[in-house]
């Protein structure tokens, strides 16, 4: 059985690519994992529709811009997650970091930090969040849900790799969030093969 310690160990061996100096806007997000009724799940947010948000209405991970008072990008991810969802990650299991991602359409660099949670109280969302929901990793890994699809950004249309989410009516998961998720899924599959689990959707032992 896979444990949070296994995920942390593999992430530590992953040696993520980290950009220390950049002229891009820095941002940080949290990839939060739990064991749900359908196995391992990841937390996503649908951003609220806002004129001042270039990613308005898109699927994202909790997080936001690194502010001057933040000690580190990881603190940014924890602070923004608390502000947006009411989830306090300081009491959760920190599992590791993914490689930094640079935006394809805007000069932004995003760092992602992975957490495992076992008890999640009710969410308290702020004005930046339209919805919060969990998606089983088995759905994210399903090749039938991984597609090339038309998307729009900044008034332009593109064909990009994306994931069709199981929740009806939700936007496609694409862009920076897609790239971070796929990075994590490749790491997770390495764990799955290493432990010889029979079913990756239920292969987490939280004890």
C-alpha positions, 0 to 999 in steps of 0.5 A, a space after each residue: 500500500 502507498 503511504 504519504 511517506 512514499 509520495 514524499 520520498 518519490 517527490 524528494 527523488 524527483 529533483 524538481 526544476 526550480 527557477 530562483 531568479 526570474 523577471 516573471 510574476 511569481 505565483 504558487 499553488 497547492 496540489 491537495 490530495 486526500 483519500 475519498 470514496 472513489 480512491 485518491 482525489 485531488 482538489 480543484 477550484 473553478 475560478 469565479 468570473 471576474 473581469 480583472 482575472 485573465 484566468 476567469 472561470 478556468 479550472 485551477 489549483 488553490 494559490 496566487 501571487 507571491 507577495 513581498 511579505 511572503 517568506 517563500 513560495 510555499 508560504 504563498 501557497 499555504 496563505 492563498 489556500 487558506 484565504 481562498 478555501 479556508 483549508 489550513 495546510 500548516 497542519 497537513 502533511 507536506 509531501 514535496 514540490 513539483 517543477 516550476 512552470 512558466 506560462 505560455 501566454 502570460 509572463 508568470 512562473 508558478 511553483 506547486 507544493 503537494 500536500 496530503 490531507 486526512 480530515 477536511 472541514 467544510 470549505 469557506 470560499 472567498 470572492 475569487 472562487 466559483 466552486 471547489 471540488 475533488 476529482 479522483 486521480 483515476 479520472 485524471 489518469 483515464 486516457 479517454 479523458 485526455 484530449 486535444 481540445 479548443 480553448 480560448 485565452 485572451 480573446 484567442 483560440 488554441 488547440 491544447 492538451 486538456 482533461 475532460 473532468 467527470 463533473 458535468 458542466 465543468 470547464 476543461 482542465 488545461 494550461 498551467 494547471 494541466 501541466 502541473 497535474 500531468 507532472 504529478 501523475 507521472 510521479 504517482 504512476 512511478 509509485 504505483 509501479 514501485 509498490 505493485 499496487 493492484 488498483 491505483 485509485 485505492 492504493 493509499 494507506 493513510 496510516 
